[in-house]
Amino acid sequence: MVNSGAVDRSPDPLSSTWAKQLVEAMPIPMFVVDAQHRLVYWNTACEKLTGVPAGSLLGTTRAWSAFYPGARPVLADLALTGSRPEDLERY
């Protein structure tokens, strides 16, 4: 076996499956967004809390729609873009 020293940065399907199972098993409502603010996971506890099925939001940037009547960033959006401390006080 030759080790070229290069780091394999390809996605690891096992870790993706593991992450999904971890989020799904949480009794705490939880969702995950990617770097483009798209919902990639919406667990069952989140469905129960909001009444919104995962399938209606996954792949969208509308996490806000389960919590607010109008478009606004959710805390996960602010974490991705960086925010001022005064912005976080609303949450």
PDB file with one MODEL, atoms N, CA, C and O in Angstrom:
MODEL        1
ATOM      1  N   MET A   1       0.847  -1.172   0.000  1.00  0.00           N
ATOM      2  CA  MET A   1       0.000   0.000   0.000  1.00  0.00           C
ATOM      3  C   MET A   1       0.892   1.234   0.000  1.00  0.00           C
ATOM      4  O   MET A   1       1.812   1.344   0.810  1.00  0.00           O
ATOM      5  N   VAL A   2       0.622   2.135  -0.887  1.00  0.00           N
ATOM      6  CA  VAL A   2       1.409   3.349  -1.008  1.00  0.00           C
ATOM      7  C   VAL A   2       0.608   4.507  -0.445  1.00  0.00           C
ATOM      8  O   VAL A   2      -0.548   4.711  -0.817  1.00  0.00           O
ATOM      9  N   ASN A   3       1.216   5.258   0.443  1.00  0.00           N
ATOM     10  CA  ASN A   3       0.568   6.430   1.008  1.00  0.00           C
ATOM     11  C   ASN A   3       1.207   7.658   0.390  1.00  0.00           C
ATOM     12  O   ASN A   3       2.360   7.976   0.682  1.00  0.00           O
ATOM     13  N   SER A   4       0.479   8.335  -0.446  1.00  0.00           N
ATOM     14  CA  SER A   4       1.022   9.501  -1.133  1.00  0.00           C
ATOM     15  C   SER A   4       1.033  10.742  -0.248  1.00  0.00           C
ATOM     16  O   SER A   4       1.583  11.773  -0.634  1.00  0.00           O
ATOM     17  N   GLY A   5       0.441  10.653   0.915  1.00  0.00           N
ATOM     18  CA  GLY A   5       0.354  11.806   1.793  1.00  0.00           C
ATOM     19  C   GLY A   5      -0.840  12.697   1.497  1.00  0.00           C
ATOM     20  O   GLY A   5      -1.116  13.638   2.241  1.00  0.00           O
ATOM     21  N   ALA A   6      -1.545  12.406   0.419  1.00  0.00           N
ATOM     22  CA  ALA A   6      -2.718  13.206   0.070  1.00  0.00           C
ATOM     23  C   ALA A   6      -3.875  12.837   0.981  1.00  0.00           C
ATOM     24  O   ALA A   6      -4.055  11.672   1.335  1.00  0.00           O
ATOM     25  N   VAL A   7      -4.639  13.817   1.346  1.00  0.00           N
ATOM     26  CA  VAL A   7      -5.804  13.590   2.192  1.00  0.00           C
ATOM     27  C   VAL A   7      -7.019  13.421   1.301  1.00  0.00           C
ATOM     28  O   VAL A   7      -7.282  14.244   0.424  1.00  0.00           O
ATOM     29  N   ASP A   8      -7.760  12.339   1.534  1.00  0.00           N
ATOM     30  CA  ASP A   8      -8.980  12.091   0.769  1.00  0.00           C
ATOM     31  C   ASP A   8     -10.083  12.970   1.338  1.00  0.00           C
ATOM     32  O   ASP A   8     -10.500  12.774   2.480  1.00  0.00           O
ATOM     33  N   ARG A   9     -10.556  13.922   0.571  1.00  0.00           N
ATOM     34  CA  ARG A   9     -11.599  14.838   1.028  1.00  0.00           C
ATOM     35  C   ARG A   9     -12.972  14.486   0.446  1.00  0.00           C
ATOM     36  O   ARG A   9     -13.911  15.276   0.537  1.00  0.00           O
ATOM     37  N   SER A  10     -13.080  13.305  -0.148  1.00  0.00           N
ATOM     38  CA  SER A  10     -14.375  12.907  -0.695  1.00  0.00           C
ATOM     39  C   SER A  10     -15.329  12.604   0.453  1.00  0.00           C
ATOM     40  O   SER A  10     -14.900  12.184   1.527  1.00  0.00           O
ATOM     41  N   PRO A  11     -16.619  12.817   0.229  1.00  0.00           N
ATOM     42  CA  PRO A  11     -17.586  12.552   1.293  1.00  0.00           C
ATOM     43  C   PRO A  11     -17.556  11.092   1.715  1.00  0.00           C
ATOM     44  O   PRO A  11     -17.445  10.194   0.880  1.00  0.00           O
ATOM     45  N   ASP A  12     -17.654  10.872   2.992  1.00  0.00           N
ATOM     46  CA  ASP A  12     -17.682   9.517   3.530  1.00  0.00           C
ATOM     47  C   ASP A  12     -19.139   9.127   3.738  1.00  0.00           C
ATOM     48  O   ASP A  12     -19.799   9.663   4.629  1.00  0.00           O
ATOM     49  N   PRO A  13     -19.655   8.193   2.925  1.00  0.00           N
ATOM     50  CA  PRO A  13     -21.069   7.840   3.050  1.00  0.00           C
ATOM     51  C   PRO A  13     -21.422   7.288   4.422  1.00  0.00           C
ATOM     52  O   PRO A  13     -22.550   7.461   4.884  1.00  0.00           O
ATOM     53  N   LEU A  14     -20.481   6.630   5.080  1.00  0.00           N
ATOM     54  CA  LEU A  14     -20.750   6.090   6.408  1.00  0.00           C
ATOM     55  C   LEU A  14     -20.976   7.222   7.398  1.00  0.00           C
ATOM     56  O   LEU A  14     -21.906   7.159   8.202  1.00  0.00           O
ATOM     57  N   SER A  15     -20.150   8.248   7.354  1.00  0.00           N
ATOM     58  CA  SER A  15     -20.332   9.339   8.307  1.00  0.00           C
ATOM     59  C   SER A  15     -21.631  10.085   8.027  1.00  0.00           C
ATOM     60  O   SER A  15     -22.277  10.561   8.960  1.00  0.00           O
ATOM     61  N   SER A  16     -22.019  10.195   6.775  1.00  0.00           N
ATOM     62  CA  SER A  16     -23.277  10.839   6.442  1.00  0.00           C
ATOM     63  C   SER A  16     -24.446  10.035   7.005  1.00  0.00           C
ATOM     64  O   SER A  16     -25.383  10.605   7.566  1.00  0.00           O
ATOM     65  N   THR A  17     -24.391   8.735   6.857  1.00  0.00           N
ATOM     66  CA  THR A  17     -25.434   7.867   7.403  1.00  0.00           C
ATOM     67  C   THR A  17     -25.443   7.957   8.919  1.00  0.00           C
ATOM     68  O   THR A  17     -26.503   8.039   9.541  1.00  0.00           O
ATOM     69  N   TRP A  18     -24.257   7.939   9.506  1.00  0.00           N
ATOM     70  CA  TRP A  18     -24.142   8.027  10.959  1.00  0.00           C
ATOM     71  C   TRP A  18     -24.723   9.346  11.452  1.00  0.00           C
ATOM     72  O   TRP A  18     -25.463   9.370  12.436  1.00  0.00           O
ATOM     73  N   ALA A  19     -24.395  10.437  10.781  1.00  0.00           N
ATOM     74  CA  ALA A  19     -24.903  11.748  11.190  1.00  0.00           C
ATOM     75  C   ALA A  19     -26.423  11.790  11.095  1.00  0.00           C
ATOM     76  O   ALA A  19     -27.095  12.309  11.986  1.00  0.00           O
ATOM     77  N   LYS A  20     -26.954  11.246  10.020  1.00  0.00           N
ATOM     78  CA  LYS A  20     -28.408  11.237   9.843  1.00  0.00           C
ATOM     79  C   LYS A  20     -29.074  10.425  10.950  1.00  0.00           C
ATOM     80  O   LYS A  20     -30.085  10.849  11.510  1.00  0.00           O
ATOM     81  N   GLN A  21     -28.515   9.265  11.266  1.00  0.00           N
ATOM     82  CA  GLN A  21     -29.079   8.427  12.324  1.00  0.00           C
ATOM     83  C   GLN A  21     -28.998   9.118  13.683  1.00  0.00           C
ATOM     84  O   GLN A  21     -29.913   9.008  14.499  1.00  0.00           O
ATOM     85  N   LEU A  22     -27.904   9.827  13.915  1.00  0.00           N
ATOM     86  CA  LEU A  22     -27.740  10.543  15.177  1.00  0.00           C
ATOM     87  C   LEU A  22     -28.801  11.628  15.323  1.00  0.00           C
ATOM     88  O   LEU A  22     -29.447  11.731  16.366  1.00  0.00           O
ATOM     89  N   VAL A  23     -28.979  12.429  14.293  1.00  0.00           N
ATOM     90  CA  VAL A  23     -29.976  13.501  14.334  1.00  0.00           C
ATOM     91  C   VAL A  23     -31.376  12.916  14.474  1.00  0.00           C
ATOM     92  O   VAL A  23     -32.189  13.439  15.236  1.00  0.00           O
ATOM     93  N   GLU A  24     -31.664  11.852  13.760  1.00  0.00           N
ATOM     94  CA  GLU A  24     -32.991  11.240  13.809  1.00  0.00           C
ATOM     95  C   GLU A  24     -33.295  10.660  15.186  1.00  0.00           C
ATOM     96  O   GLU A  24     -34.440  10.703  15.636  1.00  0.00           O
ATOM     97  N   ALA A  25     -32.291  10.122  15.853  1.00  0.00           N
ATOM     98  CA  ALA A  25     -32.496   9.483  17.148  1.00  0.00           C
ATOM     99  C   ALA A  25     -32.661  10.484  18.292  1.00  0.00           C
ATOM    100  O   ALA A  25     -33.115  10.111  19.374  1.00  0.00           O
ATOM    101  N   MET A  26     -32.308  11.717  18.074  1.00  0.00           N
ATOM    102  CA  MET A  26     -32.393  12.725  19.132  1.00  0.00           C
ATOM    103  C   MET A  26     -33.850  12.983  19.518  1.00  0.00           C
ATOM    104  O   MET A  26     -34.695  13.186  18.646  1.00  0.00           O
ATOM    105  N   PRO A  27     -34.145  12.977  20.815  1.00  0.00           N
ATOM    106  CA  PRO A  27     -35.498  13.315  21.247  1.00  0.00           C
ATOM    107  C   PRO A  27     -35.741  14.826  21.217  1.00  0.00           C
ATOM    108  O   PRO A  27     -36.867  15.290  21.396  1.00  0.00           O
ATOM    109  N   ILE A  28     -34.673  15.578  20.988  1.00  0.00           N
ATOM    110  CA  ILE A  28     -34.751  17.034  20.930  1.00  0.00           C
ATOM    111  C   ILE A  28     -35.002  17.450  19.479  1.00  0.00           C
ATOM    112  O   ILE A  28     -34.319  16.962  18.578  1.00  0.00           O
ATOM    113  N   PRO A  29     -35.967  18.341  19.235  1.00  0.00           N
ATOM    114  CA  PRO A  29     -36.174  18.812  17.863  1.00  0.00           C
ATOM    115  C   PRO A  29     -34.880  19.405  17.304  1.00  0.00           C
ATOM    116  O   PRO A  29     -34.257  20.270  17.919  1.00  0.00           O
ATOM    117  N   MET A  30     -34.498  18.921  16.135  1.00  0.00           N
ATOM    118  CA  MET A  30     -33.223  19.337  15.557  1.00  0.00           C
ATOM    119  C   MET A  30     -33.307  19.318  14.044  1.00  0.00           C
ATOM    120  O   MET A  30     -33.900  18.421  13.445  1.00  0.00           O
ATOM    121  N   PHE A  31     -32.699  20.329  13.442  1.00  0.00           N
ATOM    122  CA  PHE A  31     -32.549  20.323  11.996  1.00  0.00           C
ATOM    123  C   PHE A  31     -31.139  20.759  11.658  1.00  0.00           C
ATOM    124  O   PHE A  31     -30.455  21.391  12.464  1.00  0.00           O
ATOM    125  N   VAL A  32     -30.714  20.410  10.445  1.00  0.00           N
ATOM    126  CA  VAL A  32     -29.358  20.711   9.987  1.00  0.00           C
ATOM    127  C   VAL A  32     -29.463  21.378   8.625  1.00  0.00           C
ATOM    128  O   VAL A  32     -30.211  20.934   7.755  1.00  0.00           O
ATOM    129  N   VAL A  33     -28.697  22.455   8.455  1.00  0.00           N
ATOM    130  CA  VAL A  33     -28.621  23.126   7.158  1.00  0.00           C
ATOM    131  C   VAL A  33     -27.206  23.006   6.623  1.00  0.00           C
ATOM    132  O   VAL A  33     -26.247  22.907   7.388  1.00  0.00           O
ATOM    133  N   ASP A  34     -27.082  23.015   5.296  1.00  0.00           N
ATOM    134  CA  ASP A  34     -25.752  22.955   4.685  1.00  0.00           C
ATOM    135  C   ASP A  34     -25.206  24.373   4.495  1.00  0.00           C
ATOM    136  O   ASP A  34     -25.830  25.346   4.918  1.00  0.00           O
ATOM    137  N   ALA A  35     -24.060  24.478   3.870  1.00  0.00           N
ATOM    138  CA  ALA A  35     -23.400  25.777   3.703  1.00  0.00           C
ATOM    139  C   ALA A  35     -24.212  26.749   2.851  1.00  0.00           C
ATOM    140  O   ALA A  35     -23.988  27.958   2.908  1.00  0.00           O
ATOM    141  N   GLN A  36     -25.147  26.232   2.065  1.00  0.00           N
ATOM    142  CA  GLN A  36     -26.014  27.087   1.247  1.00  0.00           C
ATOM    143  C   GLN A  36     -27.360  27.345   1.930  1.00  0.00           C
ATOM    144  O   GLN A  36     -28.296  27.840   1.302  1.00  0.00           O
ATOM    145  N   HIS A  37     -27.449  27.006   3.218  1.00  0.00           N
ATOM    146  CA  HIS A  37     -28.647  27.226   4.036  1.00  0.00           C
ATOM    147  C   HIS A  37     -29.807  26.313   3.654  1.00  0.00           C
ATOM    148  O   HIS A  37     -30.946  26.573   4.041  1.00  0.00           O
ATOM    149  N   ARG A  38     -29.537  25.253   2.902  1.00  0.00           N
ATOM    150  CA  ARG A  38     -30.591  24.288   2.546  1.00  0.00           C
ATOM    151  C   ARG A  38     -30.742  23.278   3.679  1.00  0.00           C
ATOM    152  O   ARG A  38     -29.757  22.821   4.259  1.00  0.00           O
ATOM    153  N   LEU A  39     -31.981  22.943   3.980  1.00  0.00           N
ATOM    154  CA  LEU A  39     -32.241  21.929   5.003  1.00  0.00           C
ATOM    155  C   LEU A  39     -31.824  20.562   4.492  1.00  0.00           C
ATOM    156  O   LEU A  39     -32.270  20.122   3.433  1.00  0.00           O
ATOM    157  N   VAL A  40     -30.965  19.893   5.254  1.00  0.00           N
ATOM    158  CA  VAL A  40     -30.539  18.554   4.863  1.00  0.00           C
ATOM    159  C   VAL A  40     -31.072  17.489   5.815  1.00  0.00           C
ATOM    160  O   VAL A  40     -31.189  16.327   5.427  1.00  0.00           O
ATOM    161  N   TYR A  41     -31.398  17.859   7.050  1.00  0.00           N
ATOM    162  CA  TYR A  41     -32.020  16.939   8.005  1.00  0.00           C
ATOM    163  C   TYR A  41     -33.069  17.695   8.806  1.00  0.00           C
ATOM    164  O   TYR A  41     -32.898  18.862   9.158  1.00  0.00           O
ATOM    165  N   TRP A  42     -34.152  16.993   9.078  1.00  0.00           N
ATOM    166  CA  TRP A  42     -35.256  17.531   9.891  1.00  0.00           C
ATOM    167  C   TRP A  42     -35.781  16.330  10.646  1.00  0.00           C
ATOM    168  O   TRP A  42     -36.485  15.502  10.068  1.00  0.00           O
ATOM    169  N   ASN A  43     -35.457  16.212  11.926  1.00  0.00           N
ATOM    170  CA  ASN A  43     -35.764  14.965  12.619  1.00  0.00           C
ATOM    171  C   ASN A  43     -37.236  14.848  13.019  1.00  0.00           C
ATOM    172  O   ASN A  43     -38.009  15.801  12.926  1.00  0.00           O
ATOM    173  N   THR A  44     -37.588  13.650  13.465  1.00  0.00           N
ATOM    174  CA  THR A  44     -38.973  13.358  13.839  1.00  0.00           C
ATOM    175  C   THR A  44     -39.443  14.256  14.971  1.00  0.00           C
ATOM    176  O   THR A  44     -40.595  14.690  14.982  1.00  0.00           O
ATOM    177  N   ALA A  45     -38.563  14.539  15.921  1.00  0.00           N
ATOM    178  CA  ALA A  45     -38.941  15.430  17.025  1.00  0.00           C
ATOM    179  C   ALA A  45     -39.295  16.822  16.503  1.00  0.00           C
ATOM    180  O   ALA A  45     -40.189  17.476  17.040  1.00  0.00           O
ATOM    181  N   CYS A  46     -38.607  17.273  15.470  1.00  0.00           N
ATOM    182  CA  CYS A  46     -38.914  18.574  14.860  1.00  0.00           C
ATOM    183  C   CYS A  46     -40.271  18.504  14.154  1.00  0.00           C
ATOM    184  O   CYS A  46     -41.052  19.455  14.197  1.00  0.00           O
ATOM    185  N   GLU A  47     -40.540  17.380  13.511  1.00  0.00           N
ATOM    186  CA  GLU A  47     -41.851  17.194  12.878  1.00  0.00           C
ATOM    187  C   GLU A  47     -42.956  17.258  13.921  1.00  0.00           C
ATOM    188  O   GLU A  47     -43.978  17.913  13.713  1.00  0.00           O
ATOM    189  N   LYS A  48     -42.749  16.572  15.049  1.00  0.00           N
ATOM    190  CA  LYS A  48     -43.771  16.552  16.102  1.00  0.00           C
ATOM    191  C   LYS A  48     -43.987  17.939  16.696  1.00  0.00           C
ATOM    192  O   LYS A  48     -45.124  18.330  16.961  1.00  0.00           O
ATOM    193  N   LEU A  49     -42.914  18.676  16.904  1.00  0.00           N
ATOM    194  CA  LEU A  49     -43.015  20.015  17.483  1.00  0.00           C
ATOM    195  C   LEU A  49     -43.743  20.981  16.561  1.00  0.00           C
ATOM    196  O   LEU A  49     -44.612  21.735  17.000  1.00  0.00           O
ATOM    197  N   THR A  50     -43.388  20.956  15.294  1.00  0.00           N
ATOM    198  CA  THR A  50     -43.904  21.956  14.349  1.00  0.00           C
ATOM    199  C   THR A  50     -45.125  21.502  13.562  1.00  0.00           C
ATOM    200  O   THR A  50     -45.884  22.326  13.052  1.00  0.00           O
ATOM    201  N   GLY A  51     -45.312  20.184  13.465  1.00  0.00           N
ATOM    202  CA  GLY A  51     -46.377  19.661  12.615  1.00  0.00           C
ATOM    203  C   GLY A  51     -46.023  19.692  11.141  1.00  0.00           C
ATOM    204  O   GLY A  51     -46.870  19.420  10.290  1.00  0.00           O
ATOM    205  N   VAL A  52     -44.775  20.024  10.834  1.00  0.00           N
ATOM    206  CA  VAL A  52     -44.326  20.129   9.445  1.00  0.00           C
ATOM    207  C   VAL A  52     -43.506  18.895   9.091  1.00  0.00           C
ATOM    208  O   VAL A  52     -42.472  18.651   9.713  1.00  0.00           O
ATOM    209  N   PRO A  53     -43.942  18.109   8.103  1.00  0.00           N
ATOM    210  CA  PRO A  53     -43.180  16.919   7.721  1.00  0.00           C
ATOM    211  C   PRO A  53     -41.858  17.288   7.047  1.00  0.00           C
ATOM    212  O   PRO A  53     -41.766  18.282   6.327  1.00  0.00           O
ATOM    213  N   ALA A  54     -40.852  16.473   7.293  1.00  0.00           N
ATOM    214  CA  ALA A  54     -39.520  16.712   6.733  1.00  0.00           C
ATOM    215  C   ALA A  54     -39.568  16.868   5.220  1.00  0.00           C
ATOM    216  O   ALA A  54     -38.905  17.744   4.664  1.00  0.00           O
ATOM    217  N   GLY A  55     -40.340  16.032   4.555  1.00  0.00           N
ATOM    218  CA  GLY A  55     -40.380  16.047   3.097  1.00  0.00           C
ATOM    219  C   GLY A  55     -40.813  17.368   2.488  1.00  0.00           C
ATOM    220  O   GLY A  55     -40.483  17.661   1.339  1.00  0.00           O
ATOM    221  N   SER A  56     -41.543  18.160   3.242  1.00  0.00           N
ATOM    222  CA  SER A  56     -41.992  19.441   2.692  1.00  0.00           C
ATOM    223  C   SER A  56     -40.926  20.532   2.777  1.00  0.00           C
ATOM    224  O   SER A  56     -41.063  21.584   2.152  1.00  0.00           O
ATOM    225  N   LEU A  57     -39.867  20.286   3.547  1.00  0.00           N
ATOM    226  CA  LEU A  57     -38.833  21.311   3.715  1.00  0.00           C
ATOM    227  C   LEU A  57     -37.442  20.897   3.248  1.00  0.00           C
ATOM    228  O   LEU A  57     -36.633  21.751   2.885  1.00  0.00           O
ATOM    229  N   LEU A  58     -37.158  19.605   3.253  1.00  0.00           N
ATOM    230  CA  LEU A  58     -35.810  19.165   2.889  1.00  0.00           C
ATOM    231  C   LEU A  58     -35.425  19.673   1.506  1.00  0.00           C
ATOM    232  O   LEU A  58     -36.213  19.615   0.563  1.00  0.00           O
ATOM    233  N   GLY A  59     -34.210  20.167   1.407  1.00  0.00           N
ATOM    234  CA  GLY A  59     -33.710  20.694   0.147  1.00  0.00           C
ATOM    235  C   GLY A  59     -34.065  22.154  -0.096  1.00  0.00           C
ATOM    236  O   GLY A  59     -33.626  22.744  -1.083  1.00  0.00           O
ATOM    237  N   THR A  60     -34.854  22.736   0.795  1.00  0.00           N
ATOM    238  CA  THR A  60     -35.246  24.139   0.639  1.00  0.00           C
ATOM    239  C   THR A  60     -34.469  25.018   1.618  1.00  0.00           C
ATOM    240  O   THR A  60     -33.748  24.517   2.481  1.00  0.00           O
ATOM    241  N   THR A  61     -34.623  26.303   1.474  1.00  0.00           N
ATOM    242  CA  THR A  61     -34.037  27.260   2.418  1.00  0.00           C
ATOM    243  C   THR A  61     -35.142  27.881   3.279  1.00  0.00           C
ATOM    244  O   THR A  61     -35.021  29.019   3.733  1.00  0.00           O
ATOM    245  N   ARG A  62     -36.204  27.130   3.493  1.00  0.00           N
ATOM    246  CA  ARG A  62     -37.373  27.656   4.201  1.00  0.00           C
ATOM    247  C   ARG A  62     -37.535  27.112   5.618  1.00  0.00           C
ATOM    248  O   ARG A  62     -38.663  26.879   6.053  1.00  0.00           O
ATOM    249  N   ALA A  63     -36.459  26.909   6.336  1.00  0.00           N
ATOM    250  CA  ALA A  63     -36.584  26.444   7.726  1.00  0.00           C
ATOM    251  C   ALA A  63     -37.455  27.408   8.525  1.00  0.00           C
ATOM    252  O   ALA A  63     -38.208  26.990   9.405  1.00  0.00           O
ATOM    253  N   TRP A  64     -37.350  28.679   8.219  1.00  0.00           N
ATOM    254  CA  TRP A  64     -38.115  29.709   8.925  1.00  0.00           C
ATOM    255  C   TRP A  64     -39.614  29.443   8.892  1.00  0.00           C
ATOM    256  O   TRP A  64     -40.322  29.794   9.836  1.00  0.00           O
ATOM    257  N   SER A  65     -40.112  28.823   7.811  1.00  0.00           N
ATOM    258  CA  SER A  65     -41.559  28.679   7.625  1.00  0.00           C
ATOM    259  C   SER A  65     -42.217  27.784   8.667  1.00  0.00           C
ATOM    260  O   SER A  65     -43.433  27.846   8.848  1.00  0.00           O
ATOM    261  N   ALA A  66     -41.447  26.962   9.347  1.00  0.00           N
ATOM    262  CA  ALA A  66     -42.007  26.114  10.398  1.00  0.00           C
ATOM    263  C   ALA A  66     -42.141  26.871  11.723  1.00  0.00           C
ATOM    264  O   ALA A  66     -42.828  26.414  12.636  1.00  0.00           O
ATOM    265  N   PHE A  67     -41.486  28.023  11.820  1.00  0.00           N
ATOM    266  CA  PHE A  67     -41.435  28.748  13.087  1.00  0.00           C
ATOM    267  C   PHE A  67     -41.994  30.166  13.043  1.00  0.00           C
ATOM    268  O   PHE A  67     -42.446  30.685  14.064  1.00  0.00           O
ATOM    269  N   TYR A  68     -41.969  30.795  11.875  1.00  0.00           N
ATOM    270  CA  TYR A  68     -42.347  32.202  11.760  1.00  0.00           C
ATOM    271  C   TYR A  68     -43.353  32.395  10.625  1.00  0.00           C
ATOM    272  O   TYR A  68     -43.353  31.626   9.664  1.00  0.00           O
ATOM    273  N   PRO A  69     -44.211  33.416  10.727  1.00  0.00           N
ATOM    274  CA  PRO A  69     -45.182  33.659   9.656  1.00  0.00           C
ATOM    275  C   PRO A  69     -44.566  34.263   8.395  1.00  0.00           C
ATOM    276  O   PRO A  69     -45.132  34.141   7.309  1.00  0.00           O
ATOM    277  N   GLY A  70     -43.421  34.906   8.531  1.00  0.00           N
ATOM    278  CA  GLY A  70     -42.762  35.524   7.378  1.00  0.00           C
ATOM    279  C   GLY A  70     -41.300  35.138   7.316  1.00  0.00           C
ATOM    280  O   GLY A  70     -40.730  34.662   8.298  1.00  0.00           O
ATOM    281  N   ALA A  71     -40.700  35.345   6.167  1.00  0.00           N
ATOM    282  CA  ALA A  71     -39.302  34.969   5.961  1.00  0.00           C
ATOM    283  C   ALA A  71     -38.375  35.762   6.877  1.00  0.00           C
ATOM    284  O   ALA A  71     -38.444  36.989   6.941  1.00  0.00           O
ATOM    285  N   ARG A  72     -37.520  35.050   7.575  1.00  0.00           N
ATOM    286  CA  ARG A  72     -36.476  35.642   8.403  1.00  0.00           C
ATOM    287  C   ARG A  72     -35.455  34.560   8.708  1.00  0.00           C
ATOM    288  O   ARG A  72     -35.789  33.376   8.661  1.00  0.00           O
ATOM    289  N   PRO A  73     -34.236  34.930   9.017  1.00  0.00           N
ATOM    290  CA  PRO A  73     -33.228  33.907   9.289  1.00  0.00           C
ATOM    291  C   PRO A  73     -33.546  33.147  10.572  1.00  0.00           C
ATOM    292  O   PRO A  73     -34.072  33.711  11.532  1.00  0.00           O
ATOM    293  N   VAL A  74     -33.223  31.878  10.570  1.00  0.00           N
ATOM    294  CA  VAL A  74     -33.249  31.105  11.806  1.00  0.00           C
ATOM    295  C   VAL A  74     -31.835  31.163  12.380  1.00  0.00           C
ATOM    296  O   VAL A  74     -30.906  31.593  11.697  1.00  0.00           O
ATOM    297  N   LEU A  75     -31.673  30.738  13.616  1.00  0.00           N
ATOM    298  CA  LEU A  75     -30.371  30.832  14.272  1.00  0.00           C
ATOM    299  C   LEU A  75     -29.279  30.116  13.483  1.00  0.00           C
ATOM    300  O   LEU A  75     -28.135  30.572  13.454  1.00  0.00           O
ATOM    301  N   ALA A  76     -29.620  29.009  12.849  1.00  0.00           N
ATOM    302  CA  ALA A  76     -28.636  28.277  12.038  1.00  0.00           C
ATOM    303  C   ALA A  76     -28.129  29.137  10.881  1.00  0.00           C
ATOM    304  O   ALA A  76     -26.952  29.062  10.530  1.00  0.00           O
ATOM    305  N   ASP A  77     -28.995  29.946  10.290  1.00  0.00           N
ATOM    306  CA  ASP A  77     -28.570  30.849   9.216  1.00  0.00           C
ATOM    307  C   ASP A  77     -27.556  31.861   9.736  1.00  0.00           C
ATOM    308  O   ASP A  77     -26.550  32.138   9.084  1.00  0.00           O
ATOM    309  N   LEU A  78     -27.829  32.405  10.909  1.00  0.00           N
ATOM    310  CA  LEU A  78     -26.923  33.392  11.485  1.00  0.00           C
ATOM    311  C   LEU A  78     -25.575  32.773  11.840  1.00  0.00           C
ATOM    312  O   LEU A  78     -24.534  33.415  11.706  1.00  0.00           O
ATOM    313  N   ALA A  79     -25.601  31.532  12.291  1.00  0.00           N
ATOM    314  CA  ALA A  79     -24.345  30.853  12.615  1.00  0.00           C
ATOM    315  C   ALA A  79     -23.495  30.662  11.366  1.00  0.00           C
ATOM    316  O   ALA A  79     -22.269  30.747  11.430  1.00  0.00           O
ATOM    317  N   LEU A  80     -24.132  30.407  10.244  1.00  0.00           N
ATOM    318  CA  LEU A  80     -23.400  30.210   8.988  1.00  0.00           C
ATOM    319  C   LEU A  80     -22.813  31.501   8.437  1.00  0.00           C
ATOM    320  O   LEU A  80     -21.698  31.505   7.917  1.00  0.00           O
ATOM    321  N   THR A  81     -23.540  32.570   8.546  1.00  0.00           N
ATOM    322  CA  THR A  81     -23.106  33.817   7.921  1.00  0.00           C
ATOM    323  C   THR A  81     -22.309  34.701   8.857  1.00  0.00           C
ATOM    324  O   THR A  81     -21.725  35.698   8.434  1.00  0.00           O
ATOM    325  N   GLY A  82     -22.285  34.340  10.117  1.00  0.00           N
ATOM    326  CA  GLY A  82     -21.657  35.223  11.091  1.00  0.00           C
ATOM    327  C   GLY A  82     -22.669  36.299  11.430  1.00  0.00           C
ATOM    328  O   GLY A  82     -23.445  36.723  10.575  1.00  0.00           O
ATOM    329  N   SER A  83     -22.661  36.727  12.643  1.00  0.00           N
ATOM    330  CA  SER A  83     -23.650  37.716  13.036  1.00  0.00           C
ATOM    331  C   SER A  83     -23.101  38.563  14.169  1.00  0.00           C
ATOM    332  O   SER A  83     -22.118  38.219  14.825  1.00  0.00           O
ATOM    333  N   ARG A  84     -23.760  39.652  14.366  1.00  0.00           N
ATOM    334  CA  ARG A  84     -23.400  40.541  15.466  1.00  0.00           C
ATOM    335  C   ARG A  84     -24.104  40.059  16.727  1.00  0.00           C
ATOM    336  O   ARG A  84     -25.190  39.486  16.638  1.00  0.00           O
ATOM    337  N   PRO A  85     -23.516  40.276  17.891  1.00  0.00           N
ATOM    338  CA  PRO A  85     -24.165  39.844  19.140  1.00  0.00           C
ATOM    339  C   PRO A  85     -25.585  40.377  19.281  1.00  0.00           C
ATOM    340  O   PRO A  85     -26.454  39.678  19.802  1.00  0.00           O
ATOM    341  N   GLU A  86     -25.834  41.596  18.828  1.00  0.00           N
ATOM    342  CA  GLU A  86     -27.187  42.149  18.962  1.00  0.00           C
ATOM    343  C   GLU A  86     -28.194  41.414  18.078  1.00  0.00           C
ATOM    344  O   GLU A  86     -29.385  41.392  18.390  1.00  0.00           O
ATOM    345  N   ASP A  87     -27.734  40.815  16.985  1.00  0.00           N
ATOM    346  CA  ASP A  87     -28.630  40.011  16.150  1.00  0.00           C
ATOM    347  C   ASP A  87     -29.073  38.761  16.891  1.00  0.00           C
ATOM    348  O   ASP A  87     -30.214  38.322  16.749  1.00  0.00           O
ATOM    349  N   LEU A  88     -28.178  38.188  17.679  1.00  0.00           N
ATOM    350  CA  LEU A  88     -28.477  36.950  18.390  1.00  0.00           C
ATOM    351  C   LEU A  88     -29.437  37.166  19.550  1.00  0.00           C
ATOM    352  O   LEU A  88     -30.080  36.215  19.994  1.00  0.00           O
ATOM    353  N   GLU A  89     -29.549  38.374  20.044  1.00  0.00           N
ATOM    354  CA  GLU A  89     -30.436  38.649  21.172  1.00  0.00           C
ATOM    355  C   GLU A  89     -31.893  38.360  20.832  1.00  0.00           C
ATOM    356  O   GLU A  89     -32.689  38.080  21.728  1.00  0.00           O
ATOM    357  N   ARG A  90     -32.253  38.423  19.557  1.00  0.00           N
ATOM    358  CA  ARG A  90     -33.631  38.118  19.143  1.00  0.00           C
ATOM    359  C   ARG A  90     -33.957  36.643  19.305  1.00  0.00           C
ATOM    360  O   ARG A  90     -35.128  36.265  19.305  1.00  0.00           O
ATOM    361  N   TYR A  91     -32.945  35.815  19.442  1.00  0.00           N
ATOM    362  CA  TYR A  91     -33.151  34.381  19.502  1.00  0.00           C
ATOM    363  C   TYR A  91     -32.938  33.887  20.901  1.00  0.00           C
ATOM    364  O   TYR A  91     -33.067  32.691  21.160  1.00  0.00           O
TER     365      TYR A  91
ENDMDL
END
